[in-house]
Amino acid sequence: MTAWHWGAVSVALLAAGELGVRHHFSTLPSLAALEHAEAFEGTGHHIVVPDGPDPEGCLPGPATDQSAELRFAWKRRLGPAEGEPLRFYVVGDSQVFAPGVPPEASFAFGLAKTLQLSTERPVELVNLGFQAAGFCDYLQELHLHLDRSPTPDVVLLNVFADDLEQRALVLVDGEVAIDPSWVAFPGVPFLLRQSWLLNWSWWQAARIAVRRSKDAPYKAPTRWVDPAAQDNFKRAWRTLSTRSDQDGFAMVVSLLAPSGASLCPDNPTEASECGWMEADARLMAQMLFEASVSFTDLRSLSEEPVLAVLPSELASYRQTGALPVHLDAVGHSRVVERLHRAVLSAYWHRQGRDPISP
């Protein structure tokens, strides 16, 4: 039998094997563990798997529709109606969006008011808070605004404890679950979704990588943010920091924990929101440090003696155990108290003046 015939037979056998396993198994191996996935413990919040690869540095890619209307949550102008305003962007996920409180009670508005009073200039506040956004989602949108709008004077970016969630490979009852769309190489996600055998091989490699991870050499963690995603997180923040220097805007970064974190037990399980959000926030703090990006750590705000959570989320916590994550008006005012010096100092420093004294 010639080599050509052997090749044809091999292809036929592979095709038959592919059809056989496809007929027998209804789900791809890398996603099978999610068929019966339970919600995060006590939260009603289902496991989130990667929703596609992040672009390098979280920059808008070639496929980005540059003609599409720029998105933002809301805008406000503070101070006199006349005069060139100081432009202030506040960027992040739903913590910046500020559900459950009026815009004027949000920390974004409070910090804009501080800027307006300190500079005696009108301030244009642009709230770039997006519900359920990961770090790459809001960083890409910020870059679009920087590309197409007048350069802001100050940009405040609030990093929240769940901003890595969509970048995490997860385990369900000890088994790896990972979406093929997470792979960044062109064409490969398509092949991994079409071929059960290729998916199985790739999935086995992912399982081995998790087992060999330095954080858990013998037992894989419940959630594992892979090294490539961690590298891109650091690259994205370095990229934005460099752009801040080049474009001339002041950049302030803060890190916030869930507003109800003080309700968590001392030793939460890894799969609970208390467990994975605490771990992710700690990881992001470390990565920001490694990226040489200064940030104001606001995680201790949740330890205040009086809870500052939305009443609706506190009621849900008492009924279902779902961890409250969003701030009420009191919580937003506490953020202003902790951040206003950092924002003002960054602005005045960028203007070539000595930062305000603490």
N, C-alpha and C positions, 0 to 999 in steps of 0.2 A: 504494500500500500504506500502510495507516494505521500510526501509531506503535505501536499494539498489536500489529499483525502483525509489524512489524520487531522488536519486543521478543520476541515468541514465536519468531521465526526465530533471533534471537541466542541465546536460551536453548537452543534445540534444537541449534544449532551447538556451543555450549559443552559441552552434555551429550554430544554425539557425540565431540567432541575429548577430553573427560574419559574416556569409555569407551575410546577408541582408545589413549590413552597408558597407561591403567591395564592394558589388555590386553597392550601391548607391554613395559611396564616392571613388573617384579615388586616393586620397592622404591621407596619415596618418595625423591625427589631428595636431600633433606637427610640421609638415612641411607644412601644408596647406597655411599658410600666405606667404610662399615663392613662391607660384605659380605665383603670380602677383607682386612680389617684384620689386620695382624700384631701380635703381642705387643710390648710395650715391649722394646727391645733387650736381649737377654740375661737377661730376668727371668721370662718365663712369665706376666707380669701383663698381662692384656688392657686395652686402652683403655677407660676409663670415661667415658661420656657423661652429661650432666646427667640426673638421675632425677626431675625435676620442680622447679617453682619453689619457692624458699625463702619462707616467710612473712616479712613485713616485720619487721625487728628480731629475727628468729628466735624470735618469741613463739608460744606455742600458739594455734592459730586456733580459730574457732567450731566446726570439725568435730572438734576434739580430744575424745576421750572422757574427760571429767573423772572418770568413775566407775571407769575402768580402774585396775588395780593399779599403783602406782608401781614403776618398774624401777630396779634397781641391781645391780652385780656381786656385791658382798659387803659385810658389815658386821662390825665388831669393836668391842668395848668394852675399853678399856685402863684400868688403874688400879683403884681401889677399886670394889666392887660397889655401894656406897651413894653417895648424893649426886647432885645434878644435874650431868649431864655437860656438858662443853664439846663442842659439835657441830662436826665437821670434815668437810666435803665435799671430795672430790678428784674432779675432773671431766675428761673427755677421751675419747680413743679407746682403741685397744688398748694404747697405751703405759701408760695408767693401769690398764686391766684387768690388765696384767702377765702375759701368757701365758708359760708355761715356768718360772715361779718361784712358790714358795708365797706366799700373801698376806703372811706375816710377813717375807718378804724384799723386798717391794716398797717403792718410795719412799713410797707413800701410808702404809703402816704405819710406816715409819721416821720420817716427819715427824709422824705422830700420836703416836708415842712421845716425840719431842722436845717436843711441846706438853704432853704429860702430865707429863713430868719438870719442865718449866719452870714450869707453873702449879700443880702438885701437886693437880690436879683429875682426876677420871675423864674420859676422852675417848671420845665415840662417833664412830667413823670410818665414813663411808658412802662406799664406792667406786663412783662413777658413771662407770666406764670401760666403753665400748661398742665391740665389735669392728667395724671397718670404718666407723666413724662420721665424718661430716664435721662441720664446726664447728656448723652449724645443728642437726644431729641432737642433739648433746649439750647445746647451749644450750637448746633447747626442753625437753628432759627436766629440766634444772636448774630452769627456770622453773616447771615443774609441781611439783617438790619444794618450791620456795619458796612456791608458792601453797597447798600442802596439808599441809605439815609444819611443825613448830616451826622458827623462824628459826635457821639455823646461826650459829656464832660466826665461823668462818673458812671461806672457799671458795677452794680452789686449783684453777685451770684450767690444764691443760697443753695447749698448742697444738702439734700435730705437723706435720711438713713436708708431709704429704699431705692436710691437712684442707680444702684447696680443690679436691681432685681432681674431685669430682662437679659442681663449678661451672664446669669448664673446657670451653669449646668446643675441639674438637681437629681437627687436620689429619691426614689419612692420605695419604701420598705427595703432599703439597701441596694436597689437596682438603679443603674444609670438611665436617665432619660435626657435625650438631647435631640434638637431639631436639626435636620440637614441644612436648613436655610442659614444656619449659623456659619457655614463654611464660606470663606471669602473668595475662593478661586472660581472664576467664571466657568459655568457649565457643570461644575461638580455637584452643587445642590440638586440640579435636575437629575443627574445620574443616580445620586443617592436616594432620591425619591422614587425613581422608576425601577431600580433593581434591588430586590430583596437581598440577594447575595452580596452585592457591593455594600449595601447598608449594614448588613450583618458584620462584614469585615471591618468597616469603619467604626461601628459601634464597639466591637471587641477592642480595637485600639484605644478608644476613649475610656473604656472600663479599665484597661491596664494603666493608662496615664493617671487616672484618678487614684488607683490603688498605690501607685508609686509616688504620688504627690508628697512633697516634703512635710506638709502639714499633717498628714495622716498616713504614715507608711504601711500600716496594717489594716486600718479600717477607714474607708472613705467617709468624708464628711457629708452631711445632709445637703449642703449647698457648696458649690465650688466654683469660684470665678477664675476662669482659666488664665494662665500667664499672658496669653495674647491680648485678652480683654483688659487685663491690668496694665500692660504696656501701653495700650491705646488710651486708657484713662489718663495716664501720666503724660503721654504725648499730646493729648488734646488740651490739657491745662497748660503745658509749656507753650503750645502754639498760641493759645489765647493770651498768655502773659507776654509773649514776644509781640503780638499784635497790639497789645496795650501800650507797650513802649514805642512802637513804630507809629501808631496812629495818634498817640498823645492823650489817651483817656485814662483816668484813674480807675483802677480795678480793685474791688474789695470782695473777698470770699468769706462766707460763713458756713458753718456745719451745724445742722440742727437735728436733734433726736425727736422721736414721737412725743407729743405733748403729754401723753399719759404713761410715759416710761416708768414713772415712780410706782405705778400699779403693778409692775412686773415682779415676779418672784425673784429671790436671790439667785437661784440657779435654774433659769428657764431652759426648756428643751430646745435643741437646735432647730427643730421644725416650726416652733412657735414664732409669732411675730416678734415677741420679746427677744427671743434668741437670735434669729437671723438678722434683725435690724441692728441690734447692738453689735453683732460681729461685722456686718457690712459697714457700719459707721466707723468702727475701729480700723477696718481695712482702708477705707477712703482717707481717713486722717493720716495713716501711714503713707499712702501713695501720694497725697498732696505734699507731705514733707519730703518724700523722695524726689518729687518733681520740682522742689524748691519754690513752691507756691505758698505764700503766707496765707493763713486763714484765722478767723476768729472762731474759737470753739464754743458753741452755744449748747452743747449737749447737757451741761449741768442745769440749764433752765428748767428741765423737767423735774428737778429735785426740789424746787421751791415748795414750801410747806402747804401752800394753797394751790390746788389743781387749777390749771388754766386751759381747759379742754372745752370743745363745743358741747353744749348740753345734750344735743341729740346723740353724739358719740358716747357720752358718759352713760346715757340711758341704754344704748345698745350694749355697752360693756356689761352693765348690770344684768341684762337679759341673756346675752349670748357669750360674753367673754371676749368680744371683739375689742382689740386694743384701740383706745382713742389716739388719734395721730395729729389732728388739726388743732390749732390754737384758737382760743376765744379772744375777745377784744383785750382782756387783761394780758393774755400771753403775747399778743402782738405788741402791746405797750412795753412789755419787758424786753422784747427783742430790740425795740428802739432804744431803750436805756442802755443796753449792752453794746449796741452797734454804732450809735451816733458819733462817738469819738473817732472810731475807725474810718467812718465815711468822711467826716469833715477833715481829718488829718490827711487822708489820701487825696482829697480834692485840693486842699491848700498846698500840699507838697507838689502836686502836679502843676500848680500855678506858680511854683518857684518861691513860695513863702514857707516859713517855718510852720510845721504842723502845730495845731493847737495843743496847749499843755493839758495833761490829764487832770 
